[in-house]
């Protein structure tokens, strides 16, 4: 499981239909998480990614502002916006066209993405989501900027 995590002051996801625009998720201060699922991912990967998202210390310490990366999203009172993104499973090492052979099929990926969202909510975080298998427009203001890459297959 791979995640691109960005510290944001705000972020939103909308789906543009032929006749309307539907906002499906919006947060203020918090983390925008683009989440990709590989074929081999399972509950262990969910626990790893969820724990990292919840506990990463990427916010300023209000007691000591000089410590820029000292407080987790949970302790900062922030929210999380999880956006499913299968392209994170792409392999771009050969040729010019990405290969998605490693990407989990929707019936496998959707329950794992849903479980990440449930686990984050169980920990007390306010969580919004994008829409699985939709073409989405994502807007954000990245603070810092702080952008981190997480990969449950690269834990050491």
TANOR-V366157 format. One record per pair of residues at least 12 apart in sequence whose ideal C-beta (glycine too) atoms are under 7 Angstrom apart, sorted by sequence separation. I is the first residue (numbers start at 1). J is the second residue. D is the distance in Angstrom with one decimal. If there is no record, write none. Layout:
{{I:J:D} {I:J:D}}
//
This chain:
{{13:25:4.4} {57:69:5.6} {59:71:4.2} {117:129:5.8} {12:25:6.6} {57:70:5.4} {89:102:4.7} {12:26:4.2} {57:71:5.9} {59:73:6.8} {86:100:6.8} {89:103:3.7} {57:72:5.4} {11:27:5.5} {56:72:6.2} {10:27:6.8} {55:72:5.3} {59:76:4.0} {86:103:4.8} {10:28:5.4} {54:72:6.6} {54:73:7.0} {59:78:6.9} {113:132:6.4} {9:29:5.7} {33:53:5.9} {54:74:5.7} {11:32:4.3} {8:30:6.3} {31:53:6.4} {110:132:5.3} {8:31:6.9} {86:109:6.8} {7:31:6.2} {8:32:4.9} {6:31:6.8} {5:31:5.5} {6:32:4.6} {53:80:6.5} {106:133:6.1} {5:33:5.3} {84:113:4.9} {3:33:5.3} {4:34:4.3} {3:34:6.6} {3:35:5.2} {2:36:4.5} {82:116:6.4} {1:36:7.0} {82:117:5.5} {1:37:5.7} {1:38:6.4} {1:41:4.7} {80:120:5.6} {31:73:5.1} {30:73:5.6} {1:45:4.1} {80:125:5.4} {82:127:6.3} {3:49:5.6} {79:125:6.8} {84:130:5.9} {29:76:7.0} {31:78:6.6} {33:80:6.1} {35:82:5.7} {79:126:4.2} {80:127:4.8} {81:128:4.8} {82:129:5.0} {83:130:3.7} {1:49:5.0} {5:53:6.4} {30:78:3.4} {33:81:6.8} {35:83:6.8} {79:127:6.9} {82:130:7.0} {84:132:4.9} {29:78:4.8} {30:79:3.9} {31:80:5.0} {32:81:5.0} {33:82:4.9} {34:83:5.1} {35:84:5.7} {36:85:5.4} {74:123:6.6} {79:128:6.7} {3:53:6.8} {30:80:5.5} {33:83:6.8} {35:85:6.4} {36:86:5.9} {74:124:6.6} {5:56:6.9} {7:58:5.1} {28:79:6.5} {30:81:6.9} {34:85:4.4} {36:87:6.8} {38:89:5.3} {74:125:5.9} {7:59:6.8} {27:79:4.0} {36:88:2.6} {37:89:6.8} {73:125:6.7} {36:89:4.7} {83:136:6.7} {27:81:4.7} {34:88:6.3} {83:138:6.1} {25:81:5.2} {39:102:6.0} {41:104:6.3} {38:102:5.1} {38:103:6.8} {39:104:5.0} {38:104:6.0} {46:112:5.8} {50:116:5.5} {54:120:6.4} {37:104:4.2} {49:116:6.1} {53:120:6.5} {13:81:6.8} {46:115:4.8} {50:119:4.1} {54:123:5.2} {11:81:5.0} {13:83:5.9} {46:116:5.5} {50:120:5.9} {41:112:5.8} {54:125:6.7} {37:109:4.0} {46:119:6.4} {37:112:5.1} {37:113:6.4} {35:113:5.9} {35:116:6.3} {4:88:6.8} {2:88:4.4} {2:89:6.8} {58:146:5.3} {56:148:6.9} {52:150:5.2} {27:128:5.5} {49:150:6.0} {26:128:6.2} {25:128:3.6} {49:152:5.5} {25:129:5.3} {48:152:4.4} {25:130:5.8} {24:130:6.1} {24:131:5.1} {45:152:3.9} {48:155:6.5} {32:140:5.3} {41:152:6.9} {15:131:6.0} {13:130:4.4} {15:134:5.2} {15:136:5.8} {16:137:6.2} {14:136:6.9} {13:136:5.0} {14:137:5.0} {13:138:5.3} {11:138:6.9} {12:139:5.2} {11:139:6.7} {11:140:4.0} {10:140:7.0} {10:141:5.3} {8:140:5.0} {9:141:4.7} {8:141:5.8} {6:140:6.5} {8:142:5.8} {9:143:5.0} {7:142:6.8} {8:143:6.0} {6:142:5.0} {7:143:4.9} {7:144:5.6} {7:146:3.8} {6:146:6.7} {6:147:4.9} {4:147:6.7} {5:148:4.6} {4:149:6.0} {5:150:6.2} {3:150:4.3} {2:150:6.7} {2:151:5.1} {1:152:4.4}}
//
